[in-house]
Amino acid sequence: MPRQPRGTRSVFSSRKRICCSAALLAAFTAAAGGQQQAARVPLSGRAPQAGSVTSGQNALTPVVQAGGEFSGSVSARAPFSGTLSLAEAIGRGLEYNLGASQWGYTVEQAAGAARSAQAALMPDLSGNLSGTVQQTDLKAMGFRLPPGTPFNFPAVVGPFSYMQLQASLSQTLLDLTANNNVRSSRQTLLADRLELNDARDQVVLGVGGAYLGVIAAEARLDAQRAQLETANAILSESQQRQSVGALARLTVDQNQVQASMEQLQLTSLRNDVDKQKINLARMIGLPPRPDYTLADRVGFAPPPALTLEAALAQALERRADLKAAAAQAEAARAALAAAKDERMPTAGFTGSYGVIGSTPVTDSHGVFSITGTLRIPLWQGGKVKGDIEQANAAVMQRDSEVADLRGAIEAQVREAYLDLNAAASQVTVAEGNLKVAQEALEMAHERFQAGVINTVELIQAQEAVATAQENQIDSVYAHNVAKLTLARSLGDAPLAWQRYLPTSGKN
């Protein structure tokens, strides 16, 4: 059974604030007195890593990768209220996501292949009823009596008729190759079932990450609305002061530019929210529209207590993809045994019993036949050797995949723990920075009202708050994605994700 490719992953990333306002504000800064605007210093973080199964994230641009079949879905039949909780999103993803559905069809195909392989060892019983009307021209067929024969023979025989009712049975008694083919097909079926479980884990990661991405995008949008309100309030205040001659026109222009840039940023963020909601809808079988609301928030919360050593042991024990790879290795070994057994004899028999006569009931008699067959391969032109070489290479390939996957799973678990620790530290720092930035903005506003500072310092304080808010949102998102990634890395994500992502309703 050919394996289905994972496919590439499309990336959903957090936006970066528009930076073109820096040049405009720098020009106003130079005109206002040479004060320089402080540059933003992003939080450090690990750059997103491309991968076929897992996701990567960092503090400022956390991403969740979901592509190929996992980015689509079949049409959902369940009704939708218009408000989507995280549990409902994951449930719909498990039911309607195309990636899981495709693996379900693969399992059905593997089950059919296993039944077909088993049929080669099962009895083959058939019955038939036939009726014959026949007339034979013996002369045309070359039947002639020798000269001098004292009697004559008719040149045409018939017409005559008879009926036959018969049952036939064939059974394989010994075929080691067929036995091993059955073993291989059963292991392939087991592997596909396990791959389906792994696909469901990936659906939880993809849908959960997309839901978290929408939450983060809406949080940025809410923060930007607050920034726009602050910018408009500062602009209104500066216009009032300028109207009475207490403030220069240049300062009003600076505040006007800042308010315009905040409005532009708000439009960009609203567009980003709608795109991410469309992407989430596509993954769970909803119409690809953004006209629905999220019901849950997922804040910062520590993950369940689990040591790294215990997590590694649990992952190696539970991961469905590792079990599937081991089953594929067993299927390859069974195929190798089947190839080697092509040199062995095979045995079987066929038999039939029936009645024949002008009528099967009143004028008939029984007929039967039994045939036993022993086939001994003597020379097959190198076919067996070629089959063995191919099967042996497949065994080595599958064993290599198992070994590599064990290492990959350990790496995923360790990286998830590293991301959890880093994101938790970043959340603490970001929340502290946000508090300090908000206090600095309040002080700058008071100094601006008192005429001690110009508008540039006030804009810098406002930008610092925006940066701190963005860092706080991104670090919480990164921590939640790391917890979700850990749940997927440990296996059984459809049941375990709720322990890692406790939700609360929106206020």
Steps between C-alpha positions, in 0.01 A plus 500: 500500500671829397538753776331835467732802497465746781524801274629846574358720767357848458608746769276720710720763667441801718527838330774754546405857574527741208835670518464771240381742773852498644639700210221759518533535875877529470454798267266668746741416780786677325283806442381502861843508656717209402356243743544147370231237520608183677503189281297199597699204628316174428500218749740228409356170385560194288426546131222284358622163383354334191371148562253246366338401826563755772480877530753760608456834671689787661416801710414752229392283208355173627370283220291188464554307181215306342493420131422243237184308580499636855425853381172390341184321602186331380169683533369482854151365555470603865314828568704803609379769737744769387703488823798266498666360812843338495350160587246529217769608254718199583198269495397626158857467378518138612171434322538697177868587444615361167829362633326268747231411245759401239673267745161348582461408132853359498409274792197373309719421198752317718219298659382395156854402399536289816175317426615435143828354624315279749270373224795326334508252790127451536294224328353587162159339463281541193200333345358488151198366317529445127274364229627372164322422171735351242505346151826366362597437137738204532587495132601868505718426796683229303339198660473224233464124524763287330396338168331165543349581840184283524285778646425860431556789741285816486678800357312740731439435870227690680363729585529393863493696826621469858526716814776519761491633859846527659685651795877566492743562786862610491721549805862602553663261745850644517619838371750673727527800270126563522512462879768765529316727259202483736726596792642792301157630401378482861801696622441758227139534611615546860750764388233692310268495800780639714575762234135603523547553876811705429308704243243578770784623723611726218147631456492598869831682459397674178148601605603590854789708373276677249248576776779637720617706205158663465494571875840668478400694187181626671702598807732704280197657336353594839833644610523698179150643555620624838808649336283676244274636773805630687642657183167667421469627855850650483421653161176652628674642804785646294252658257318667787824633644618616158172686445574719804863549403645272770653250256688522172342389172788257442404306811142466376629373167713242677200373695294495180761280330507266800120466505497428126764231535309339787187495283696340217636240739148428625384433144792264440431309821128469425593350163736256671227387742256432216760300304585285799131436572449393138796265530358350821157457339659316205664251736181402685240480226336841545435734207818701429368823650608705803146574620516303825629571850731310731354398833821431695812671619815306583722689740832422659501189718776256590485156336425182699791392716704246303875447506693490177600137559139395559389695192759326281394157627133583443562626147697191398224281643194683363594666172282349229741587219780307673273199542397533136865506389566184707198331339630594156835344591320179601306506174830530310643201690193294416541599133865390517396163643241468223770565239728234651214249514448527125760218480282269712249245363129576499220250533127507438208302371189545290190285503156494352183297535180516298223316324454469127213367293206591286337635819707564816235345724343194341745391234853576614804354673782644705837609368801627696868582469779565752841640406792563730787725388855540632700772331876501549689805363816393318617813317326836463754700308632701798158637596525378861843653549379833364194496724718426804737786421213747470333378818825507695565860394148593611566346844818704546318813385214448747741427788688821420173694505413358843838597642481848349146554627600407854767767485258750348243439774759552771610821328139623477438440871825669603432798273149532642644519851756757390226707339282473811777624728603778264142615440419495871800724568399728214146530637639614836731753338235622255241556773754695703599706198136572423435626851806725487409629152144584608628689803751686281219594260291642783797707623577620146136604454508699824827670396354575158195662656729704720697615196826347623552275196401511134291248315795285384568364846131432547489308170806303605327401823190399308710290260673334797161395636403361160823302481457367853140397428603321184783319679266395780241364255762317296672347804169367640414362156845339473454338841158361406628370166791335683255325734289387206812376321602309813156337518536390138860385557390275786225335293124465555445873443120472439457398864793684660481853356247627758749435782747731327267776378242593765255745348283779632214683337538852366398782728 
